[in-house]
Amino acid sequence: MKPKIIAGNWKMYQSQADLSDFAKALEAKLASSSFSKNILPLICPQFISISKAVDLFGPLNIAIGGQDCHEKISGAYTGNVSASLLKETGADYVILGHSERRQYQKESSELVAKKAKTALDNGLKPIICVGESLEEREAGRAESVVAAQLDLSLPNDFAEGDIVIAYEPVWAIGTGKTASIEDVKAMHDYIKQKTKGQFPILYGGSVKPENAKEILAIDSVGGVLVGGASLKADSFYEIVTAYK
Ligand code: PGA
């Protein structure tokens, strides 16, 4: 069985001091134990903290990822970060097409697919995010919206095991509203069937210690992508140890 990925998306949070405190607290919790072989913990900090995160969390067997990369390998793109530098700095994953980037940076699915190809070409595993808005869900369009995002956001060429999908209903992100277990299962089963079971599918949207176990127990859930509850070592640890 493939390990379930427990990913922390730190967004634009966590100072350098917070990173050190987090690592110390987590190390203390792990002093007498180690992570289950059935999970793969991952932290995605801000770009500037990636190098420090690799140093601090590598010894704890936590993988590191970026939160975005540019679609071009290199070039005159002031302010952007390349997939190759992310990889060189020690990241193994990169979140792409998060709904916050789709909303605030106006990223299209076509752009996400280009970024995913560049990430793969540079040895990074893209975590490609999809998810419907509340309006779309209420209009009964959740599946068709997700299907269209999947059709356009996935690159054409990839090797099995290189891509991760994250299903994050936009209305559940940072709102405290989690999709019901039935809704999570239904959408994950749908995505799994549509993508022929080729990818781990993470659920994201208000995952917390109280609901992680139930969500991770769903067969078609390949892990979780956690924002708010991943910022404190205590709750991250509880989520990471919710699946044995
Ligand atoms: P949340 O964020 O856990 O704070 O809802 C999840 C995400 O945006 O990836």
Residues whose N, C-alpha, C, O or C-beta is under 5 A from the ligand:
A	BS01	PGA	N9 A172 I173 G174 T175 G204 G205 S206 V207 L225 V226 G227 G228 A229
